[in-house]
Amino acid sequence: MAFAAWWGILNLVLTVALLAAVVYLFVLIARALKKYISSKEVREEKQAVKRTLGETLKAHRTRCHMTQEFEAESLGVSRSPNGRTAAQTPARQTCWRWRSCTE
C-alpha cells in the first residue's frame, strides 16, 4: 500500500513538472514571436542595404565617372557575353587598378 501511494505521488509530481515545462516552452515561443514581429523595421532596413552585384558595380562605376565600355576595356573583358573565353582573363594589375578606384 505504501508503495502505491509513493508511486502515485511520484507520478503526480512528474506530470506537473512536464506540464510546467510545456507551459514554459510556450511562453518562450510566444516571446520570440513577439520580438520577431516587432523587429519589422530592422528587417526592412537590411533588405534596403542588401543590393545586387550589378547595383554595386554601377554605383562604383558612376562614382568613378566610368562608362560600361571604359570599365570593360580597362578590365580586359568584352561587354557581350559571348566575346570572352576562359583563356582571356584580365591581368592582375588591371584588377588592382580597378579595385583601387572602387574602394
N, C-alpha and C positions, 0 to 999 in steps of 0.2 A: 504494500500500500504506500509506503514512504517513497519507494522508487517511482511509482506512478505520479505522485504529487510533484517530486522533483523534475520528472520528465515533462510534466505539464507546464511547470513554471519556466523551465529552460526553453520549451517550445514557444511560449508566450513572449519571452524576452527576445528570442531570435526573430520572431515575427515583427515585433515592434522596432527592432534595430533595422531590419530590412525595409520596413515601411518608412522609417526616418531617412534612410539612405536614398530611397526613391524620391521622396519629397525634396531632399537637399539637392539631388541632381536636377530635378525640375526647376528649382529656384535658380540654380546656376545657369541652366539653359535659357531661362527667361531673361536673366540679367545680360547674358551675352547677346541675345537677340535685340534687346532694348538698346544696348551700346552700339551694335552694328547699324541698326535703323537710324539712330541719332547721328551717325557719322557720315551722313549723306554728302555734306559739303566737302569733306575730305576726299571722298571717292570721286566727286566731280572735279575737284582740283587736280587729282592725279591723272584723270582722263584728259584734262586740258593740257597738262605738262607733257604727256606721252605723245610723241609725234612720230610720223613715219620717217624712214630714211630719206625719202625723196624731199619731204618738207625740210628736214635738217640740212640736206645738201643745198637746197635752194636758198635757205636763209644765209648759209655761209657764202654761197656764190654771189648773192646780191650784196652782202656786206662788203665783199672784196671787189665789187664792181666788175664781175666777170660774166661773160655770156656763156651759154652752154657750149657753144662751139669752141670758144677760147679755152674753157676748162677741159674739154675733151682733148683738145690739141695739146695742152700742157701736160696732161696725164699720159698722152700717147695712145689714146683709145679713139674708137670711132663712135659717133652718136648712134649709128644704126646697129641693131643687134646682130646682124649677120656679117658685119665688116671686121670682126675681131676674132682671132683664133687664140687658142691657149698658148701658143708659142710667142705671141706678141704681148708680153707683159710689160708694163711701163718700167722704166729704170727706177732704181731705188732713190736716186737724187731727186727725180721728178716728184715722187710721192712725198718726200720730205719737204720739198718746196711748197707743194700744195697744202700739206698739213700745217706748215708754219703760218700760212695765210689764213687757215680756218680756225686757228686757236686764238 
